[in-house]
C-alpha cells in the first residue's frame, strides 16, 4: 500500500546525506525526472540541477532555517535533457552533536505553473507596449471580470484604473443591451457589433465592440477593442460571472454570510468534504465541523470576524468516518454598493501531506528496524530527564547495553538473522525496563535505557540485572536457537556526569569494563574506569604510531622434543618497547591491538619477519625446523590474511611445511563457515595448524574432529602444581592420551622443572616449552640452541 501511495503522490520525497548524496527517494521520481530510484540512490543531488552552483544556495537556505521548512523554486533537468521547474520544500536535520547530517524534503513539478506565469508576464508586457499607444479603448477580461485595460479605455469610460479593476465588463453597457452583449460572448462572436455604453457619470453613448478570444497561459480570455461611434464610440466586452471559474476550481469554495450560514458551495466542495451541496447550503458552517474540530472552527471564525482573514489547518471527521486534515483559508468579501459582508472559504484536503509529514517526523526520531527511539530522540529525552532531576533533586540512570558476539552472528548467519535478533532483543529490553525506563536504539547492536526520577540507583541495578537474566535465555529465530548475552554499563546523574555526553561516555566506559570482566554482566561506572579508558586510548594511539617502526621486535623460545631433548623448533613471541610507555607486556598491548584492529598490520609484520629468520635457520641445516606463530582471530577476519601468508612464504622462501599457525579457541566459537574453508585452505597449502591454550576456554572435542589440526597445545596454567594436585595431573594425562589417540602432537607450555619434564616423558607428551630450556631470546641467539640436546 505504501509503495502505491508513494507512486501516486504529486510530490517526490527524498533524503540527502551530509555529503550531498541522495540516500533515499520515493519511486515516483521516475515520473518527474525520468531516472529510476536505483540510478539516483548514492549519486550527488547536484546532477539534477541545470546550474549545480544553485544547489549550494538552496542548501545554505535550508540549513539557515535550522530544522524549519524552507522553500525554493529551481530549474532542474530530466534524464532526457528536458528542463523542468520544481518547488523544493525541505528541512535540515542534525546529528546528536549538532553537526549537519543531511536534508529531508519533497519536490513538486511546477513547470506548468511557471510557464503560465511566464506567459502572463510576457503577455502583459506586450499588451502594455501595444495598447498604450493605441487610440482605441482596449481591455482584457477573464470570465467577465476586467483584468487589464489601456489608457484609452480609462479615458473613454471616465473611471480610474483602480476602480475598473473591480468592475465587470457589463458595468459599462446599457442594461437594455446587456442581453445582446452576453449573447455575442456566449456565441464566441468575433465580428464587430454595436451596443450602448454607459460612462461613470451615467451618460449613454453608442459604441462598437470588437471582441476576440485569446489565451493567457492556460486561461481563456477575451481581448476587446471598443470604438466610440458618436464621440469615438466606446466599447465594453461582455462578462461572465465569476462563479464559472469557481465551479471549475479543484479547491473547495464556500461563500458564508456574516451569520455563519453557508450560501454557496462549488462542485468540488462535496468531493473534498464529503458533504453533498444540498446538505450544506442554508446550514450553519459549524454543523460541518462536529466533535474536536468544532473548537478549532470557533477559533477560526472569531479570527475571521475580527481580522477579515484567517489561514489554518483543521482535522475533521468525514461523514464516511475517515479522518481528514483540511487547510482552510478564509477572507472577507465586500460587495461594491452593498452593506452586506460575505466570507469566502477555500478548503484543500491535505491529509496525504500531513501523513507524509508524520512519517518523516517518525523516521527522524525512531529507528526503522526496532521502532525504538533513535539516537537523536534518546539524547533529547536524556536531556529532559536530567533537567527534571536537577530541579527535583533526583537521579537519572543511563544503561548502555551492547549485545555480546553480535558481529559473529551477523557475519556467520547473515543480516536477516542479525536484524531479527535486534528486534527480539529490543522487545526483551522493553519488558525488562518496564514503565520505569525509556529504551532506545543507539546504533548497531547498542541500546540505551534511560531511567529518570530515581531516589537512588537500586531501581537501575534491578533493571540491569533483569536484562542480563532475560538475555540468558536463547533467542529463537527461524527455529534456530541463538545465545546472545548482553554487557551493560551504568552511569548515574549527577555522580557520574551532569550532561548527556558525559553520562553517555561514562556508561560506555562501564559497558566496556563489563566486556573485559567476561561479558554477560553489568558494571557501574567508577572514576578508575575513566582512568583505565584514558590509558587504553593512550596505548591505542601509541600502538598506531608504532606500526612500521622499530618499536616492535621478535623473541623466540625453543620447542624441545621430550623423547630426545633436542630443540626442534621455536615459538615466535612479540615484544614492544615504547619511548613513552616503556616495555609493555604482551598481555597488556595485544588485547588492545585486537580491539582496535592494529593487530592486523602488526601480525603481517610478525609473519614476514619470522619467516625470513626461519628461512636462514632452515638453510643452515635445520630442515625440520618448526616455526610456530600465534594468529589473532582478528587477523582471520581480515580479507587479506591468506594473501599475507602466501606473501610471507613467497618472499622469504620458507617451505610451508616448516610453518605452524597457532589458533585460539575463540575463533572456533563463532561457527562461521568461512573459518572452516580458511583452515582447510591453509592445510592444503602444506601449513601446519595447532589449537592454542587447549582446556582454558570452551574446549570441545568436536573442534579436534571437525578442523584439520596437527598439534594441541596445553596451556602453561596446567603445569603449575601439576605434580602436587592430582586432579590437574589427571587432566594433563587425559589430554595427552586423547590427542595421541586422535593422531595429534602435544606441546606442553610453561615447563620449568626437570620433574615436570620427566612426567611429560612418562605420559608420552611430544614437545615441551618453557624456562627449563630457555627464556625467549632474540633471533641472533637461536642458532646455537637449535639441534642442542637438553638433559
N, C-alpha and C positions, 0 to 999 in steps of 0.2 A: 504494500500500500504506500509506504514511504517513497519507494522508487517512482511509482506512478505519480505521486503528488509532486515530487521534485521535477519530473519531466513536464508536468502541466503548468508549473509556475511561470509567470511572466518574467520573474527576476532570477538571475543566475546567482546562486550563493557560493561563496568562496572563502578560503582561509589561506593566508600567505604568511610564511615564516619570517623571522627577523632578517634573513639574507635576501628577501625579496622573491623567494621561490614559491610557486603555487603548491601548497601542501594538500589542499582538498578543493574540489569544485563540483557543483551539482551537475547531473547528467544533461540537463537542458542547455549546457554550454555549447553543445554541438549545434543546436538550432540557432544560437546567436552568433557564435564565432566560426563555426564550421570545423572546429577541432574536436576530436574525441577526448574524453576525460584522460585516457592514457597518454595522449600527445601533450597534454598540458601539465599533468602532475610532475612536480620536480623541476619544471622549467622556470626561467626568470619571467616574472609577470611583465617586465618591460617589453617583451616580444609582442604583446598585444597593442602597444601604443604606437601610433603613427610617428609621434615625436617622443622618443623614450625619455628625454630630459624632463618632459612634463610630469612623468611619474614621480620624480623626486619632489616636485612641488606639491603633488597630491598627497604623498606620504607625509611630508612635513606638516601639511594642514591637518591630516588625520592625527598625527602624533601630538600636535599642539592642542587638539581637543581633549587629550588626556582621558580617553575612555568614553567620551561622549560621541554621539553620532556626528559624522561630518559628511557633507555632500559636495560633489564636484561633477561638472559636465566636461567630458573629454572625447576627443576623436580617436577611435581605435580602428584596427584593421582586421578583417576576417581572414581566414586561411586562403580564400580565393583572391585576396588582394583588395576586395571591396572595402571602402571606408564606411564606418558607421559612427553615429554619435551615441554616447551612453551617459546615463546618470549613475554615479557611484555613491552608494551610501555605505559608510564603513566606520568601524570603531577599532582603535588600537588596544592591544592587551599586553600585559607586562608580567615578568617573572616575579617570584617572591622577593627578590632583592631590588625590584623596581626597574630592572632593565627591560628595554623594549623587546617583546617576544614575537610580534607579528600583528597581522590585521585580519579581522573577520568582517565580512560585509556582503553586499548584494549589488548586482549590476543590472540595469534596465536599459533596453534598447529604446532610445528616444529619437531615432533617425527621422521618423515621420513628423514628429512634433517639431524637431529642429528645422526640417525642410519647410514646413508650413510657416514657422516663424520667419525664416529667411525670405520665403516668398512674399509674406505680408510686408516685411520691411522693404524689399526691393520694389514691390508694387506701390507701396506708399510713396517711396522716393520718386518713382517715375510719375505717379499721379500728381505729386506736388509740382514737379518741374513743368509738366504739360498743362495742368489745369489752371495754374495761377497766371499764365499768360493768355489763356483763352478768354474771349469776350462773352461766351455763352456760360450760363449757370450750369455747373456740373456737380452732381453728388453721387455718392455710393451708399447704398442701403442694403442691409443684411436682414432678410426676413422682415422687412418693413421698417426697421429701425435705422435712422440716419447714422452712419458711422464716419462719414467724411464729406467734405464739400470744398469747393474753391471759393475764392474771394467774391467772384461774381454772384454766386448763389447767396452769400450773406447779404450782399447789396440788394439783390432782387427782392428778397422777402423781408428785408429790414430787421432781421433777427441777428443778435450777436452769435458768434460761433458756439460759445459755451451753451447757450440755450438751444441751438439747433441740434446739438449732440444729445439732448434729452428728448427730442421730439420724434414723432413718427412721420413718415412720408405723407400720410393722409392729412396731417395738420395744416398743410399749405394748399389744400384743394377744397374748393367749394363743396359743401355737403351734398349738393344736388348732383355733382359729377363723380362722387366717390364710387358709386356702383360701377360706372363705366371704367374708371381707372383700375378698380380691382379686377374687373373682367379682363382688361388688357394684360394685366400682370399674370392673372390665372392662365391666360392663353399663351403666355410667353410671347406676346405680340411685340414684334420688333420693327414696326413701321411707325412713322410719326402720327400722332393723333392729338386732338385738341380738347382741353378742359378749361375750367375757370379756376384761377388761383386766388388765394387769399393772403394778403400781407398781414404783418403783425398788428397794424392799426385797423384791420377789418376790411380794408378796401379790396374789391374784387376786380380781377383783370383776366383777359383771355391769354392763354399761353399754349405753346406747342410742346408736347413731350416726345422725346425720342429715347427709348429705354432699351437697353440690350443686356443679355445675360453674360456674365463673366465668372471667373474663378479667382479666389484669393486663397492659395493653398488648397485645402480640401473643402473650403467653404464656397458655396454658390451665392454670388451676389449679383446685383443689377447696377450697372452704371447708367445714370440718367442724365441726359442733356436737356435743358429747358431754355426755350427762346420766347421772349415776350413779343406777342403778335401785335399788340397795340402800342405799347411803350416798351418795345423789346420784350415780347411775351416771355413770361417765365413759366417754367415747368417744375413740376414736383412728381416724382415717381410714387407709384402705389406702394403700400407697405403691407406686409403680413404680420399677423400677430406673433408675438414672441413665444406664444405657447407651443407653436410647431417645433421650435428648436428645443424647448424644454421637454416636450414629449419624446423627442428622439434622443435625448441625453441618456447615457448609460448610468448616470448618477441619479439616485432617487431625489426628487424635488418635491417639496411640500410648501404650500402657502398657508400661513396660520394667522388668524386675526389676533388683535391685542388681547382678546379674551381667552386665547388658548385654543380656540376651536379651529379645526382643520377645514380650510375652504377649498383646497385643491391639492391633488397629488398627480404626478405624471405616471406613465405606464410602468416605468422602471421601479417605482416605489413598492408595488406589490411583490415583485420578484426579489427585491433586496430585503424587505422587512417581513415578508410572509403574510402581510395583512392585505386582503383584497380591497380595492379602492372603495367599493360600496360600503365596507365596514369602517372606513376611515373618515371619509368626508362627512362633515357635520358633527363629528365627535370631538371631545376634548383630547388634546395631544397626550395628556397624562395617562389616558386609558391604554395607550400603546406601549407603555413602559411600566409594567407591574413589578412587584417584588423589590429587590435591591436596586433595580435600575430607576425606581421612582425617585429616590433621594438624589441621584445624580442628575436626573432630568429637572428636578426642582431647582437645584443649584444653577443648572444651565439656563433655565427660564428666567430666574431672577437676574442673572448677569446680563442676559439679552435685553430685558426690560430696562435695566439701569444704564447699560453701556451701548446698546444698539448693535452689539456684535459679540459672538462667542464661538470658540472652537474647542472641541474636546472629544474624548473617547468614552463610550458608554457600553457596558456589557449588558445584553438583554437576552431574554429567553423567548425564542420564536414560538409561534403557535404550534409548530411541529415538535416542540420540546428541545430543539437544538439550541445550544448556547452560541451567541454571536457577538462579535465585537463590531461596533459601529463607530465610524468617525463622523461627527456631526459638526457642520458649520452653519451658523445662523447669523442673519444680518437683517437690519431694519430696512423696509422698502416704503418710502413715502410717495404716494401717487400725486403728481402735479395737479394742483387745483382742487384737491380733496384733503379733508382734515383727517380722514381715517388712515391709521398706520397698520401695515401688514409686516409680517416677518417671513423671509424666505429661508427655508432649511434645505441644505444639501447633505445627503446621507450616503456614505460609502460603507460597504462590507469589508472590513479589514481583518477578518478572522484568520485568514491564511497568514497574513503578515505578522499578526500577534503570535500565532502558533510558532512561526519560524523564529521570532524574537525569543520566545520562551525556550525553544530548543537550543538556540545559540547560547542563551544565558545558562542553560543546564550544562551544555557542553563545556562552557568556560569555567564552570565551578565543580563539575562532577566527573569522576573517572568513567571513561566509556565502557570499560570491561566489568568492573565490580559495582558501578553506580554509587560508589562511596564518594564523599567529598574529596576533591583533589588537593594537591599541594597548596594552591593559591587559597582555597577556601579554608583548609586546615590551619594555615598560618593566621588567617584573619580571625577564625574562631579562637585560636590560642591567644591572640592579642586581646580579644574581647574578655576572655576568662581572666587574663592577667589584670586587665583594668578593673574588673569587678572584684577580684581578690584583693587588689591594692586598696580599694575603697572600703571593703568589709573586714579587712584584716584576716583573710582566709588564705588557703593554699591551693595551688594548682599542680597537678601531676601530668607529666608528659611521658608516655611509654613509647619507646622506639622499638618496633617489632620487625625482626628480619627472619625470613624462612631459612633454615639450615639446608644446605646442599640443594637449593632450588635450581641452580645453574646446571648441576649434573642431571637432574630430572628433565629439565628443559632440553638440554643437548642430546640426551640419550633417547628420550621418548617422543620428543617433538613439541612444538609450541602449542599444539591443541591440548595436550596433557597439561602443559605448564599453565595455560590460560584457565583451564578448568580447575586446576589446583588453586590458583589465585582466587577464583570465585568462591570455592568451598572454604578456603582459608578466611576470606572476608566474612562469610556467614558465621564461622566459629568465633571470630573476633567480636562480631556484633553481639552474639549470645553471651560471650564471656564478659564483655563490657557492660551489657545491660543498659538500663536507662541512666546509669551513672557516668558513662563516658561517650564521647563522640569518636567514632572510628573513621579514619581517612586513609586513602592510599597515597603514600608519599612518592612512590615511583618504583618500577621494577617489582621486586619481591619485598619491598619495605612498606610498612604500615605505621600509622601513628594512632595512639589512643589518648585523647585529651580528657582529663577529669578535673573539673573545677569545683569551687565552693567546698573545699575539704577543710576539716579541722586539723587533721594530721595525715600521715602517709599510710595509715593502716588500710584504708579502702583501696589505695593504689596497689599495695602489696597483695591484697586479696584478689584483685582483678588480674595482676600479673601471674600469680600462682594458678588462677583458673585458666588462663591462656595456655600456660605450659602443660597443665593437666589435660586440657581439651585437645591440644595438638599431639599429645602422646598416642592418641587413637589413630589408627590408619585412615587414610582418605581412600575412598573407593571411586575410581574413575574408569569407566568402560569395563566394569567387572574386574578391575585390577586394583589391588591394594598397594598404596604407596605410603611410606613413612616420611613425613616432612615436619620435623620438630621446629620450634621457634626459639630464638635467642632474643632477650628483651633487656633494654636499658631504660632506667627510670631516672628522671631529673625532676626535682621539686622546686616550685616557686614559693618563697623567694630565696631559699637557701642556696640553690644550685644555679640561679640566674634570674634576672629581672626583665629580660626581653625574650621575644620569641627565638631570636637567633642563638642567644646564649643557651637557653634551655634545650633547643634542638641539637646544638653541638655537643652539649654535655650528655644528653640522652644517647646520642650516637656513640660517644666515647664509652659510656657504660655498656651499651649493647656489644661493642667490640670486645670489652672485657669479658662479657658473658660468653662470647665465642671462644676467647682464649682459655676460659675456665672449663671448656668441654662442651659448650653448646647445650641446647635444651634446658635453659635455665634463665633466671633474671638476675640483674645486678643493679643496685642503686649507685648513682654517681658519687664519687668521692674526689676530693681535691688531688689525692695521689694519682688517680686515674688521669687527670688532666696533665700532670707532670709526666706520666708514662707516655701519654699520647704525644706530647711535645717531643719527648725523647725519640719516639718512633718516627715522627715526622723528620726530626733532625737526622736520624740514622738513614731514613729513606733518601733524603737529599744527598747525604754523603755517599750512599751506595750508587746513586745515579751518576754522581760526579766521578766515582771511582772506576766505572766501566771504561775499558780502553786504556787504563793507566797501569802503572807497575805496583799499585797497592795490593792487588791480589797475587798470591803465589801458591804453588802446589807443594804439598808434602806427601811422602809415600811411606806406607807401613808394610813390611814384608808379610806374605802369606806363607806359612810353613806346613809342609806335608807331614802329618802326625806320624805316619808309619816309618818315615826315613829321617825326619828332622831337617829336610832340605828346603831352603827358601825357593819356592817355585812361582811366585807371583807377587804383585803389590796391589794395595788398595790406594786410590787417589783420595787425598783429603785437602779441602780448600782452606786457605788461611787468608786473613785480611788484616793489614796494618794501615791504619788511617792516621793522617797527621793530626787530626782534631780529637779522634776518639781513642787513639792508641791501638793496641792489639785487641780486636773484638772476637770473642769466642764464636765458633760456628753456630752453637745453639741459640745465639742472640741475633746474628745477622741473617742467617739462612731463612728462618720463618718470615722475616721482614722482606727479604728479597722475593720469596714465594708470593706473598700477598701483593706486593707492588708490581710483580711481573718482571723485575730486573733480573730474576734468576735465569731468564731465557738467554740474554746475551752473555751472562756470566757462565752459564752451563756450556754455551757454544765455545767460549774461550777455554774452559776446562777440557772439553773433548779434543780440541785441536792441539793444545799444549801437551796433554798426557799422551796422545797418540804419537806425537813426534818424539817424546822422551822414550816411550816403549819401543819404537822402531829402532833406536840406537842400541838398546839392550838386546833386541832380537838379533840384530846384525852382529852383535858381539858374541853370539853363540848361544844365547838363552832362547832357543827356538820355541820351547814350550811355555814361555812366559804367559802368565795370566794377568791382564790388566783390568782391574775392577773399578768401575766408575759408577757412582750413585747418580741416578737421574731423577729429577724432580717431576711430580705429577704435572706441574705447570708447563714443563718442557714438552711433555707428551701431548698437551692440549694445543701446542703451537703447530701451525700448519707446516712449518718448515723444518720440523725436527728430523724427519728421515733424510732430508737433503743435507742437514748439518752433519749427521752421522756419516753419510756417504762422502761428503767433502772432507771430513777429518781423516777417514781411512784413505781416501784417494790422495790427498795432499801429503800425508805422512808416509804412505806406503806400508802401513801396518796391516798384516793379514787379518781378516775379520775373525778368524778362529782364536786370535790372541786377546780379543776384546770381550769383556763380560760386563753387561749393563745391569746394575742393581735397581730393582723396582720395589717401591714401598706398597704395603697393602692398601693404602688409601686410594691409590689409582684403581685398584680392582673393585673397590666398593661401589664405584659409580655405575658398574654394569653397563658400560657403553659398548655398543657393538664394534665401534671403530677401534677400541683398545685391543680387542681380540685380533682384529685384522693387522693392526700395527705390530703387535708382538710376534705374530706368525711371519710377517714380512721381515722382521729383524732376524728371526731364526732361519728363514730361507736364505738370507744373506750370509749365514755362517756365524753370526754373532751369538755368544752365549748369554743366557738370561738367569739371573738369580733373584729370589724373593728375599728382601732385606727385613731384618728385625722380626723374624717369624715368632709368633707367640706373644707379642706385646700389644696387639690390637684385636681386630675381629677375625682372627685367623680361621680359615676354613679349609678343610681338606679338598673341597671342590676346586679351590684355586689351583692346587697342585695337579689335579686331574685335568682340569679344563685348559690351563695355559701351558705353553711349552717351556717350562723352566728346566734348567740344568743343575742349579745349585740352590740350597736352602741355607740361609744364614741365621744362626741362633744369636739373639741379642745378648750383649755383654751383661745385662742385668741378671741373666740366669747363671752366670759364672760366679757372681758374688754369693758366697755362702753355699755353693753347690755341694761341697763335701760335708758341710755341717748340717744342712737341712735336708732331711730325707725326701720330702715332697718335691723339692727343687731338683734333687739328684734324679728322682724317678722321671720327672718331666723331661730332663735333658736326654736321658737314656731312651725314653719313648720317642722323642722327636728324631733322634739319630736312627733308631730302628725303623721308624715309619719311612723316613727319607730313603734309607737304604733299600727298603722293600719296593719303593717307587722308582728306584734307579737314579736317585738324585745324590749329588755330592753334598756334604755338610761342612760349613765353615763355622767354627765357634769363635766369637769375638770376645775380647776382654780377658784373655788368658794371661795370668800374672805369676803363677807358681808352678813349680815342677810337679807338684801333687795333682793340680788340675790337669796338666798335660798328660800325666800317667793315666788318670782316669779316662780321659778322652781316648787315649790309645786303647785302653781296655775295652771300651764300648764301640771301637771301630769308627770313630769320628775321622773324617778325611783330612780336614785342614784346620789349622789354628792360627789365631792372630792376636797379638797383644804385647804388653810391655815386657813379658818374659823374653821375647826375642829382640824387640827393638821399638823404640818410640818412633813416631812419624819423623822422617828426615827429608832434607832437600834431595832433589834428583841426583845431584853430584855424589851423594853418599850411598846411593842404592847399588851401583855395580859391585862393590866388594861384598855386599850382603847376598846377592843372587848366587845361587848354587852352594852357598855355605850351609853346612850341616850344624844344626843347633841341637846340643845334647844336654 
